[in-house]
Amino acid sequence: MNQLINLFKLLSDESRLRIIMMLYHQELCVCQLTGILELSQPTISKNLSKLRDLNLVKDTRKEKFVFYSLNLDNKVFIKLLDDIAENIELYPQLVLDKSRLSDKDIYLNQCCNPVL
């Protein structure tokens, strides 16, 4: 029961919910989340840490970047996100965030300045 309560506590924070919904659509790094959501890097990192602690997200290193994605093992969590995504038009902020996903590579290059 505590796991379920902790899940709803995490989802009750707007920043975390926005991060989760972006990761629902695709894997992203902190730089990309910062640009898409227009939140500070410390805010994104702190919230990702909380999500990782509850095993809701996982990270993968790709060269010098760390990308985050949802952990698909928690079926209740994924079902909740599926329901939110199916009704995304009810949540203007989430619609706006999703529309900014197409700019994700711009944010990656601006923030992390990768060497090619």
N, C-alpha and C positions, 0 to 999 in steps of 0.2 A: 504493500500500500504506500509506503514512503516513496518508492520510485515514481509512482503515479503522481503523488502530491508534488514532488520535486519537478517533475515534467511540467505540470501546470504553472508552478511558480516561475520557471524559466520562460514559458510562453507568455506570461503576463507582462513581461517587459517589452516595450515597443521596439527598442533597438535589437534585442535578441530575436524577436519574431521576424523583423525585417531581414536580419542576417540569415536566419534559417530559411526563409522563403527564397532568398537569392540562391542559397546552396541547394534548395529543392530543384531549381531550374538547371544549375550547372556548378561545377567545381570552380572556385575562385580563390585568389590569394588576398591577403590583407590589403594590399595596395588597391586592388580592384574593388573590394568591398568599400574601402574608404571613399573612393571616387563616386561609385554608384549611389551609395547611401548618403553621401555628404556628411559623414561622421568622422570624428578624429581617429587617428590610428590607435591611440591608447584605449579608446572606447571599444573599437572593433576587437583589438587583441584581448582585452579583459573579458569581453563577452564570449569570444571564441574559447578562451581558457575554461570558462564555466561550462560551456557546451561540451567541450572535450572531456572535462572531469566526469560528466554524467554519461559519457560514451555516446553522445548524440551526433558528434561530428568526428571525423578522422582527418589526419593530415598526411600529405605525401610530398616529399621533397623532389623537385624537378629542377636540376641545376642549382642555381642559387635562390630559387623561389620555393616557398612552402604553400601548397594549395590545400584548401579545405573542401571537404565534401561531406554529405550526410552519411551517417552510419545507418544502413538499411535494415539492420537486424531487429530494431525495435518496431514491431508491427503496429502497435497502438500509435506511436509517434508518427509513422509514415501515413497511416490512415487519416489522422488529424490534418496533416499537411495536404494530403490528397483532397480532402473536403474543402480546405481553405482555397486551394488552387482552382478547384472547380467553380468556386463562387468569388473569384478574385475581383470581379467587377463591383462587388459590394464594399471594397476596401481601396479607396482612391490612392492612398500612399503606396500600397503594394503594387497597384497598376503602374504608377509612376516609376517606382523602383524597377519593375520588370522591363519597362520601356527603355531604361538606361543601360540594360545589360548589353546592348549592341555596341556601347562605347567602352566595354571592358578592357580592350587592348590598349586604348589611349591611356587609361589610368595605370595600367601595368607599366607602360613605357615612361610615363611622367614620374611616377612615384619611385620605382625601383631602378630606373635607368639601366636596363640590361646591356651587357656588352655582347655584341653579335660577332 
